[in-house]
Amino acid sequence: MICAILLIGTELVRGELRDANGHWLAGKLAELGHEVRELRTIDDDMDRIVETLKELGAHHDFLFVTGGLGPTSDDLTAAAAARAQGRELALDTRSLERVRAAFQNSGVPMHPMNEKQAVFPEGATVLDNDLGTAPGFACKIGRASAFFTPGVPREMQHIFEERIVPSLPKPNAPLVVERVTVFGLPESTVAGRVESVEREFPVTLGYRAGSHEIEVKVQGQATPGEPIEVVRAQAVAARNRVIELLGDAIFVEGRVALPEYFGNSFKERNISVGFAESCTGGLVSHLVTTVAGCSTCFFGSVVSYDNSVKQGVLGVPAEILERHGAVSEECAVAMARGAVRALGVDVGISITGIAGPSGGSPEKPVGLVHFAATSGDIVLTRRHEFRGDRAQIQRRAATRALVLGLELLRELSR
């Protein structure tokens, strides 16, 4: 089926808010075997919304619209959908009661403006929203079956998964997707290692780059009438070939975020870990503690921003600081060893660098970060120069520290 996605919101076209819905919807529809041919973003203008709905509805089988279902004057989507159909708006009393109940349960008084969220084009099918006060709705616009959801990503995803997907027809040529997530390598390096897979198997490869993770998507497209089991077997074989070609890279099958994989890897091996952070100011610890159950392996951290803490808590010798400075391999190693002693952990990981925007020099520029990871007699060190502003450097350094921890874990497993 041919699909279009329409994102509505002035805040999107002005760059005030980064879109998360279009990317997510396009990926989900592709996985379901539907073809997305257009993805548009427009502002909160009644005439432009109406004309765009008519245009997309005339040329697509399905239309997915997000945004503009709130209670304020710039939330125009329901009215625009009604106008695009040549219909009137009507109050849905059941939806109004659900909106009132949501406010009552939250303990927040409901403003009369919120009644607008229970008004839909005549004849529309209401799509209940269990996570918020704005229901979605479905109707026909032109030839398209159109689905309207709130712009809040969590609510949109819930309505899509629970209300919309069950009503979609099965595609004639479903798509099978196998994923491998690679950590610590550039996208070009990953692509160069696995590029031959497309010549060896009837699949296409896609890539999604994160801070220090590359997702390799192995996609097999069934032809009309081809058994899905055949396509799935080909995709699995191609995925296994990708894994073989990745060699010594750190990877995991499926879509897994780096902090989750880090935590799971240490938990599975029953190895405890702690951090000594300087330029990241606790960010590495924050990333790890976003994962539920991390307390089984993560004991704590020392944010040794000042040299007095490096010396007093982590035991970094004054000689190292005087001779090599705080931003050095020698200091990073001493910090990692100090984390092992101070926190009583199996593995200590340290980060020390210059996040900027000031503090750099020709010898030690802004963005220079030294890392160390140690356990017993094993010590791994890394030196990186990151580009970007202060927040970007800190984020990249934090994720690179997790990759170094996984590299050490692999050494311990040998």
C-alpha positions in Angstrom: 0.0 0.0 0.0 1.2 3.5 -0.9 1.4 5.8 2.2 2.1 9.5 3.0 3.0 11.0 6.3 2.0 14.6 7.2 3.4 16.4 10.2 1.6 19.5 11.3 3.1 22.2 13.5 4.5 25.7 13.1 7.1 24.8 15.8 8.4 22.0 13.4 8.9 24.2 10.3 10.5 26.9 12.4 13.0 24.5 13.9 11.7 25.1 17.5 11.0 21.4 17.9 12.8 18.4 16.3 10.5 15.9 14.6 10.5 12.4 16.1 7.2 11.2 14.6 8.0 11.1 10.9 11.1 9.0 11.3 9.3 6.5 13.6 6.2 6.2 11.5 8.2 5.7 8.3 10.2 2.9 9.9 7.2 1.2 11.3 5.3 1.3 8.0 8.3 0.0 6.2 8.6 -2.9 8.6 4.9 -3.7 8.0 5.6 -3.8 4.3 3.9 -0.5 3.3 5.6 1.9 1.0 6.0 5.5 2.2 6.4 7.9 -0.8 6.0 11.2 0.9 6.8 12.8 4.2 5.8 16.4 4.6 5.8 19.0 7.3 3.6 22.1 7.2 2.7 24.9 9.6 -0.6 25.6 11.5 -2.4 27.3 8.6 -5.9 26.2 7.9 -5.9 26.7 4.1 -2.5 25.0 3.7 -3.5 22.0 5.9 -6.8 21.6 3.9 -5.1 21.7 0.5 -2.3 19.4 1.6 -4.8 16.9 3.0 -6.7 16.9 -0.3 -3.6 16.6 -2.4 -2.1 13.7 -0.4 -5.5 12.0 0.0 -5.9 12.0 -3.8 -2.6 10.1 -4.5 -2.1 7.7 -1.7 -3.9 4.7 -0.2 -3.1 5.7 3.4 -2.4 9.0 5.0 -0.9 9.4 8.5 -1.2 12.8 10.1 0.3 13.9 13.4 -0.2 17.1 15.4 -2.8 19.8 15.8 -5.2 17.9 18.1 -4.7 20.0 21.2 -7.2 22.5 22.8 -5.6 25.8 21.7 -6.5 28.1 18.8 -3.6 26.9 16.7 -4.7 23.3 16.8 -6.6 23.1 13.5 -6.3 19.6 12.3 -9.8 18.3 13.1 -11.4 21.3 11.6 -9.2 21.1 8.5 -10.0 17.4 8.1 -13.7 18.2 8.2 -13.3 20.9 5.6 -11.2 18.6 3.3 -14.2 16.2 3.4 -16.9 18.8 3.1 -18.3 17.8 6.4 -19.2 19.5 9.7 -17.6 19.0 13.1 -19.5 17.0 15.8 -19.0 16.5 19.5 -18.4 12.9 20.5 -19.9 12.6 24.0 -18.1 9.4 24.9 -14.7 11.0 24.1 -15.7 14.1 26.1 -16.3 11.9 29.1 -12.9 10.2 28.7 -11.2 13.6 28.5 -13.0 14.7 31.7 -12.0 11.5 33.4 -8.4 11.9 32.4 -8.3 15.4 34.0 -10.1 14.2 37.1 -7.7 11.3 37.6 -4.7 13.6 37.3 -6.1 16.0 39.8 -5.9 19.0 37.4 -9.1 21.0 36.7 -10.3 20.7 33.1 -10.6 24.0 31.2 -13.6 24.4 28.9 -11.1 24.7 26.0 -10.3 21.0 26.3 -13.8 20.1 25.1 -12.4 20.8 21.7 -10.4 17.6 21.9 -13.7 15.6 21.7 -14.8 17.3 18.5 -14.2 15.4 15.2 -15.4 15.4 11.6 -18.9 13.9 11.2 -18.7 10.1 10.7 -15.1 9.8 11.8 -14.0 6.8 13.9 -12.5 7.8 17.2 -9.1 6.3 18.1 -8.9 6.3 21.9 -5.8 7.7 23.6 -5.0 5.9 26.9 -2.0 8.1 27.5 -3.3 11.6 27.1 -6.4 13.8 26.6 -6.3 14.1 22.8 -7.9 11.1 21.0 -7.1 10.4 17.4 -9.5 9.7 14.6 -9.8 8.1 11.2 -11.8 9.1 8.1 -11.6 9.0 4.3 -10.0 11.9 2.5 -10.1 11.4 -1.2 -9.0 7.8 -1.9 -6.9 7.6 1.2 -7.8 6.1 4.6 -6.6 8.9 6.8 -5.4 8.4 10.4 -4.9 11.4 12.7 -3.0 11.3 16.0 -1.6 13.7 18.5 1.9 15.1 18.0 3.2 13.9 21.3 5.4 11.0 20.3 4.5 8.6 23.1 0.8 9.1 22.5 1.1 8.9 18.7 3.0 5.6 19.0 0.5 4.2 21.4 -2.5 5.0 19.1 -0.6 3.7 16.1 0.3 0.4 17.6 -2.9 -0.3 19.5 -5.6 1.3 17.3 -4.2 1.7 13.7 -2.0 -1.3 13.0 -4.8 -3.8 13.7 -7.0 -2.1 11.0 -4.3 -2.0 8.3 -4.5 -4.6 5.5 -1.7 -7.1 5.1 0.7 -6.0 2.3 1.0 -8.0 -0.8 4.8 -7.9 -0.5 5.8 -7.8 3.2 9.2 -6.6 4.3 11.4 -8.7 6.6 14.0 -6.7 8.6 16.9 -8.2 10.6 19.1 -5.8 12.6 22.6 -5.8 13.9 23.8 -2.9 16.2 27.5 -2.1 16.0 29.3 -0.1 18.7 32.5 2.1 18.4 33.0 2.1 14.6 32.3 4.8 12.1 29.5 4.3 9.7 31.8 4.2 6.7 33.9 1.4 8.3 30.9 -0.7 9.1 29.5 -0.2 5.5 32.8 -1.1 4.0 33.0 -4.4 5.9 29.5 -5.6 5.0 28.9 -4.1 1.5 29.3 -7.5 -0.2 26.2 -8.9 1.5 23.9 -7.2 -1.1 25.8 -9.0 -3.9 25.6 -12.3 -2.1 21.9 -12.3 -1.0 18.6 -10.9 -2.4 18.5 -8.2 0.3 19.2 -4.5 0.7 21.2 -2.9 3.5 20.3 0.2 5.4 22.2 2.1 8.1 21.3 4.3 11.0 24.1 6.2 12.7 24.0 7.2 16.4 26.6 8.7 18.7 28.7 5.5 18.9 26.4 2.9 17.5 25.5 2.0 13.9 22.4 0.0 13.2 22.7 -2.3 10.1 19.3 -3.2 8.7 19.1 -6.3 6.5 15.9 -5.9 4.5 14.3 -8.6 2.5 11.3 -7.7 0.3 8.9 -10.5 -0.7 7.5 -10.5 -4.2 3.7 -11.0 -4.6 2.9 -14.6 -3.7 6.4 -15.4 -2.4 6.2 -17.3 1.0 7.3 -15.0 3.8 9.3 -17.9 5.3 11.6 -17.9 2.3 12.3 -14.2 2.6 12.9 -14.5 6.3 15.4 -17.3 5.8 17.3 -15.2 3.3 17.3 -12.2 5.6 18.6 -14.3 8.5 21.3 -15.8 6.4 22.3 -12.3 5.2 22.3 -11.1 8.8 24.6 -14.0 9.8 26.9 -13.0 7.0 27.0 -9.4 8.2 28.0 -10.7 11.7 30.8 -12.8 10.1 32.1 -9.8 8.1 32.1 -7.5 11.2 34.9 -9.5 12.6 36.2 -8.3 15.9 33.7 -5.4 16.1 31.5 -5.1 19.2 28.0 -5.8 18.1 24.6 -7.2 19.2 21.8 -8.7 17.2 18.7 -6.5 17.1 18.1 -2.8 18.0 19.7 -2.1 21.3 20.9 1.3 22.7 24.5 1.4 23.9 23.7 2.0 27.7 21.3 -0.9 27.7 23.8 -3.2 26.0 26.6 -2.0 28.4 24.5 -2.7 31.4 23.2 -6.1 30.2 26.7 -7.2 29.3 28.1 -6.5 32.8 25.0 -8.0 34.5 25.3 -11.2 32.4 28.9 -11.7 33.5 28.3 -10.7 37.1 31.0 -8.0 36.9 30.8 -4.8 38.8 31.8 -1.4 37.3 32.3 2.1 38.5 33.5 5.4 36.9 35.9 8.2 37.6 34.6 11.2 35.6 36.1 14.6 35.1 35.1 16.5 31.9 31.8 14.5 31.6 30.7 15.6 35.1 28.6 12.4 35.8 27.1 12.0 32.4 28.4 8.4 31.9 26.8 7.4 35.2 23.6 9.1 34.1 23.5 7.1 30.8 24.1 3.8 32.7 21.4 4.5 35.3 18.7 5.1 32.6 18.6 1.3 32.3 16.4 -0.5 34.8 18.3 -3.0 36.9 21.7 -1.4 36.5 22.2 -1.6 40.3 23.2 -5.2 39.9 26.5 -4.2 38.2 26.9 -0.4 38.6 28.2 0.5 42.0 28.8 4.2 41.7 31.1 6.9 40.4 33.5 9.7 41.5 33.1 13.0 39.7 36.6 14.2 40.2 36.3 17.6 38.4 38.9 19.3 40.6 42.5 18.0 40.9 42.0 17.9 44.7 39.4 15.2 44.3 41.5 13.3 41.9 44.2 13.2 44.5 42.2 13.0 47.7 39.5 10.5 46.6 41.1 8.6 43.7 44.7 8.7 44.8 46.1 10.2 41.7 49.8 11.0 42.6 50.7 14.7 42.6 53.7 13.8 40.4 51.4 12.7 37.6 49.4 15.9 37.7 52.5 18.1 37.9 54.4 16.2 35.1 51.7 15.2 32.7 48.6 17.2 33.7 45.1 16.2 34.5 44.3 15.6 30.8 46.7 12.8 30.1 46.9 9.0 29.6 48.8 8.7 32.9 46.2 10.6 34.8 43.4 8.6 33.2 45.0 5.3 34.2 45.5 6.5 37.8 41.9 7.6 37.9 40.6 4.3 36.7 42.7 2.4 39.2 41.5 4.8 41.9 37.8 4.1 41.0 38.4 0.3 41.5 39.9 1.0 45.0 37.4 3.7 46.1 34.3 2.0 44.8 35.2 -1.6 45.4 34.4 -2.7 41.8 35.8 -5.2 39.3 36.2 -2.7 36.5 37.1 1.0 36.7 36.6 3.4 33.8 37.9 6.9 33.7 37.4 10.0 31.5 39.4 13.2 31.7 39.5 15.9 29.0 38.8 19.4 27.9 35.1 20.0 27.0 35.6 23.7 26.2 34.9 26.2 25.0 38.0 27.5 26.8 40.9 25.7 28.5 42.5 24.3 25.3 46.1 24.8 24.1 48.0 23.8 20.9 49.3 20.7 22.7 45.9 19.9 24.4 43.1 21.3 22.3 39.5 21.6 23.2 37.9 18.2 22.6 40.9 16.2 23.7 39.8 13.4 26.0 41.8 10.5 27.5 40.1 7.3 28.6 41.2 4.3 30.6 39.6 1.1 31.7 41.2 -1.4 34.1 40.6 -4.7 35.8 43.3 -6.6 37.6 46.4 -6.4 35.4 44.6 -5.4 32.3 44.6 -1.7 31.3 43.2 -0.3 28.1 43.7 3.4 27.2 42.3 5.6 24.4 42.9 9.1 23.2 40.3 11.0 21.2 39.8 14.5 19.9 36.1 15.2 19.6 34.6 18.1 17.6 31.5 20.1 18.6 30.3 22.3 21.3 30.7 21.6 25.0 27.6 19.4 25.3 28.4 17.4 22.1 32.0 16.8 23.3 30.7 15.6 26.7 28.1 13.3 25.1 30.5 11.8 22.7 33.1 11.2 25.4 30.5 9.6 27.7 29.4 7.1 25.0 33.0 6.4 24.0 33.7 5.5 27.7 30.9 2.9 27.5 32.4 1.4 24.3 35.8 1.2 26.1 34.1 -0.7 28.9 32.8 -3.2 26.5 36.2 -3.6 24.9 37.7 -4.3 28.3 34.9 -6.8 29.0 35.8 -8.6 25.8 39.4 -8.8 27.0 38.3 -10.3 30.3 36.3 -13.0 28.5 39.3 -14.2 26.4 
